[in-house]
Amino acid sequence: MAPAVDNLEWALQRRLEDVFAKLGEKYGDLTGRVEMAIHPTVTFEEIGGLAQAKETLRGFATALSTPERYREWGIAPPKGLLLYGPPGTGKAMLARALASAAEAIFYHLKLMNLTSKFAANTAELLQEVLRIAVGEGRGVLLLDEVDALSLDHLLPPPQAREASARLIAALGEKLDAMDPSRLLVVGATSRTDALDPALVAPGRLDHLVEVTLPDAAAQREILELMRARTEKNAGRALFETLDYRTILPMMGGMSGADIKEILRRALEAKVRQTVRDGSAPLVTTTDLLEAMEGYKRVRSVVEKIRYGQYL
């Protein structure tokens, strides 16, 4: 990269860090609630499965990088889209890859954390972030867990509906006035039942993209990509040849996040064995199946806790 470009990007990074630091001083600590990446590194090629969703989002990347194509046909580029599907299916990764493909700044707003912290001030904070993002050039802004704008996790139903209506009205006004050639807003949710219809009204998050659980072929692709990534990080082979005919039938209904956790547990067992014995053999099919069984037991307990069966 040329030194002049390097300096410009360094200046942009510093300016945005200063701006968000000042926002933090005004509203409170934004750590873990608002994140920003000048150069998001995730690419569509690093995401397993989701062929249709990835193809759709590549089109949105083109819309953001070449908005003049839309003007040639007398229309404006899209302002926003909604990624919806079960938890752990890669919605945030897709949004990050979209920003990477469009060579755009990536802003990640974790709305469950934001609304829990700032409550009544969330609307003002969202408007500030949108204003900043639009002013800094091409960007993708992810409203993660956008269903949190319903505020039903904070307030009783009548108060939640009233406060949420005001919050979404303020956000909607900002979206309506936004220049779509500079910023694309991406909502992500696993709870479409909790969304206010005003969010997906025409001209807002009006393009819906389903992000599904992976089938067996996609699960294998996800597992192979994660395996390659961990071996690259380690600089050596970590796995023996895996028997996918045995592994995949046991992974029915599992998301990419589930597979990532199973892989991590199998590798974590090897770390403990190395500490205990001084070395450990490569990860085998049996190791993965054992990690999977342990993960399923933990997930079962978590579900029982969630529904009050351990209280």
Beta strands, then each sheet from edge to edge (+ up, - down):
strand 1: 34-37
strand 2: 80-84
strand 3: 105-110
strand 4: 139-144
strand 5: 183-189
strand 6: 207-210
sheet 1: 1+ 3- 4- 5- 2- 6-
end
